[in-house]
Amino acid sequence: MNKIRFAAVEFPHDPKVKGNKYWYICPFEGVKEGDKVCAPLGRRGGEQSGVVREVVYTDETHAPYPPEAAKRIIKPVAETGDYEIVKKRSLNTTVTLMEIYAPLVAKKAEAGQFVILRVNGEGERIPLTIAGYDRSAGTVRIIYQIVGATTMLLDEKRAGECLSDFVGPLGCATRTDGVKKVCIVGGGVGCAIALPVAKKFHELGCEVHSIIGFRSEELVILEDEFAACSDSLKIMTDDGSYGEKGLVTQPLKAAIERGENYDEVIAIGPLVMMKFVVATTKPYGVKTTVSMNPVMIDGTGMCGGCRLTIGGKTRFACVDGPDFDGFEVDFDEAIARSNAYAEFERHSRENCLLMKERKNNGD
Amino acid sequence: MAINPKKHEMPVQSAEERARNFGEVALGYTPEIAVAEAQRCLNCKNRPCVDGCPVNINIPDFISRVKTGDFEGAYDTISLSSSLPAVCGRVCPQETQCESKCTLGIKFEPVGIGRIERFVADWHNANFKGEIALPESNGHRVAVVGSGPSGLTCAGDLAKKGYKVTVFEALHTAGGVLVYGIPEFRLPKDIVSKEVETLKKYGVEIKTNVVIGKTLTVDELFEDGFEAVFVGSGAGLPRFMSIKGESLKGVYSANEFLTRANLMKAYKKDSQTPVMHAENVAVVGGGNVAMDAARTALRLGAKNVYIVYRRSMTELPARREEVEHAEEEGVKFEILRNPVEILGYNNPENPRDQKNGFVRGIKLIKCGLGEPDERGRRKPVEIEGSEYELDVECVIMSIGTSPNPLIKSTTAGLDVNGRGGIIVEESTGATSKQGVFAGGDAVTGAATVILAMGAGKTAAKAIDEYLLKN
């Protein structure tokens, strides 16, 4: 009878399952107690960083878990570093969630703030707004869209592997004082950042109305999470394949006209969406805050790359923002500046794809 | 033997060659040249050069050792006063410091102190194989905020006295302006990392990716058991002129342009960080940073690089050597000119034109020089109706910075002046907050590496006295 190798894995970074051991089929020879592995965990197809606690090599009848039902360890991870990816889960074909072990950042992180990371020692510094944090586990959640070379490289990383740099929390937290009723408007991957903001208002006892928009059904993310912290939730898709067909500004306008009397509207998403949210709320004079995500290098107020024109004055998203009064933002300028490196990005994305293809073909 | 009236020439890469590469411009003295240059020193009694040095290196002593070929001994002498000799030998403005006081300089050219210092440091880095004698720990912990020249100096001096020093750096690499600002061709990054490695051997711990004021606050450092904190967080937000067109694509602050090129290595083909490779570039400003930006732009392939400065050549604040190097390499000086507007490309026929929103030129106005201002520099006076346009696709603003707001906004009891600089007692670096000292650009606004080092040194001495007293 064929023998099968099983490994019992513990996930010490995940407070929900810490201390438990789960049996996996281990297709890798030489894996031993104490090794770090990347293994699937949970119903939603995520993977986590775990530690092998026991290995048995046995036949089917003595298997610690029915082999036909057991999941397989994805890969052993030898890499160690300061900023370990403890959890990774794909939210849709282009959007991924990661939790990074970074206790100093997790300790201070607030909704609205961001981090800057580098995937490897040669890499670009990219800013990503914080999508959540767990202070006791010491982890920070990021959700990114795979759009350029750096996010592609990031997405190649597996749970258990490490990022070379992860710094934060940067920027100012979203202000919540004096708000009793708020409308959170999220667009696309911007919903990932809008969620902790909605959660925060919800925890403070505010009435939270959320409107989230996506291009189509398969791109919808975080629906359950939004539902859990919103008093009302409206989902919009451009093509009507899920929720209601239309733009986020339609239900927003309807709500304001209905007399919802929001103390504040907070819009987080593509620049064009935020521009139109502002155009919608401005005639009614409803205070509107937008979260800006311009080009950035150091993120600490040194390079000036993230400058924006706010109320006619130069402001820096990294230290003055990223939240700004939507009525004051020069969106056309921000939109123009956002594609300054479009050509470069196209090239490096293509290069990255080419490399990936070669790797897959075993060249 | 008659004294050679001239300094020994510094061997350099030819201007045509170096203007297209990022290799170091100055190649350094050979041992023979270094000894010959050292022999020019009169070893005079009153040693005015030492007073000219912000960190008071015992210059005649190290030069005497070079004379006898004792290069390692010379290095030991320099390290007593300076934690970054290979850096200082390259970027200090010696002509206005030690060398300006040199007795030989009254009649002839002064001794090439900086060039000999550089030789000694490079010789040590290449040849020293021994072990560093570690000081005995005194058990006291000091935090240093920022790993630029002031922070590294302060950390080095304290570590050598037996303090347990931790340096917190916001970026992913230690070195501050030495790695993100000063270009490779003037200060190779290998040299900086070697100096940092030397400090680590003295027991200095460097924590990158920690932003003090965000990740941790100054007060939390004290709670964590640090007994004193030195703030050397450097210059902050770049200034702009508030003229039309500054938000166009192709307008950089010098900090951003240099950070992309140096720290993020955008000049390398495989870099993942982009930087614009423009054919025609205008750099606004006349300081060392402006020269660095202009010369970097040349090396990135620009055909025409203009320094736009509102006063005349004599008022240029940059080091003379840097200006000369820039001129030799082909940088053009549009002096007595002030920018009025940055012009953008806009195709009204096609709103999707890829070039829309990019810089196409800069409008300058000619200036004359008027009465001297409060600092004695003659004020530029714009000549009405003299505007003209210069065709450029990239404009780099290099007109200074204002101090970083992150620390002052999160540290209660830390007083700053009207411009946002931390207020310190000059002789000690002590701030208004007990146990907190500061120095470098965070205090003075944009200044030089050696002044920052001097401030780090002053503060290290004061921190030592403060902790011994308590």
Chai-1 contact restraints between the chains, C-beta under 6 A:
chainA,res_idxA,chainB,res_idxB,connection_type,confidence,min_distance_angstrom,max_distance_angstrom,comment,restraint_id
A,L104,B,T215,contact,1.0,0.0,6.0,A-B,restraint_1
A,G123,B,Q272,contact,1.0,0.0,6.0,A-B,restraint_2
A,E124,B,Q272,contact,1.0,0.0,6.0,A-B,restraint_3
A,E124,B,T273,contact,1.0,0.0,6.0,A-B,restraint_4
A,D165,B,H172,contact,1.0,0.0,6.0,A-B,restraint_5
A,D165,B,N209,contact,1.0,0.0,6.0,A-B,restraint_6
A,V167,B,N209,contact,1.0,0.0,6.0,A-B,restraint_7
A,L170,B,K214,contact,1.0,0.0,6.0,A-B,restraint_8
A,I297,B,T259,contact,1.0,0.0,6.0,A-B,restraint_9
A,T300,B,A170,contact,1.0,0.0,6.0,A-B,restraint_10
A,T300,B,V211,contact,1.0,0.0,6.0,A-B,restraint_11
A,G301,B,G236,contact,1.0,0.0,6.0,A-B,restraint_12
A,G301,B,L237,contact,1.0,0.0,6.0,A-B,restraint_13
A,G301,B,N404,contact,1.0,0.0,6.0,A-B,restraint_14
A,M302,B,N255,contact,1.0,0.0,6.0,A-B,restraint_15
A,C303,B,N255,contact,1.0,0.0,6.0,A-B,restraint_16
A,C303,B,E256,contact,1.0,0.0,6.0,A-B,restraint_17
A,C303,B,T259,contact,1.0,0.0,6.0,A-B,restraint_18
A,G304,B,P238,contact,1.0,0.0,6.0,A-B,restraint_19
A,G304,B,S253,contact,1.0,0.0,6.0,A-B,restraint_20
A,G304,B,N255,contact,1.0,0.0,6.0,A-B,restraint_21
A,G304,B,E256,contact,1.0,0.0,6.0,A-B,restraint_22
A,G305,B,E256,contact,1.0,0.0,6.0,A-B,restraint_23
A,T309,B,S247,contact,1.0,0.0,6.0,A-B,restraint_24
A,T314,B,F240,contact,1.0,0.0,6.0,A-B,restraint_25
A,F316,B,L237,contact,1.0,0.0,6.0,A-B,restraint_26
A,V319,B,P405,contact,1.0,0.0,6.0,A-B,restraint_27
A,E333,B,S247,contact,1.0,0.0,6.0,A-B,restraint_28
A,A336,B,G357,contact,1.0,0.0,6.0,A-B,restraint_29
A,A340,B,K249,contact,1.0,0.0,6.0,A-B,restraint_30
A,Y341,B,P274,contact,1.0,0.0,6.0,A-B,restraint_31
A,F344,B,P274,contact,1.0,0.0,6.0,A-B,restraint_32
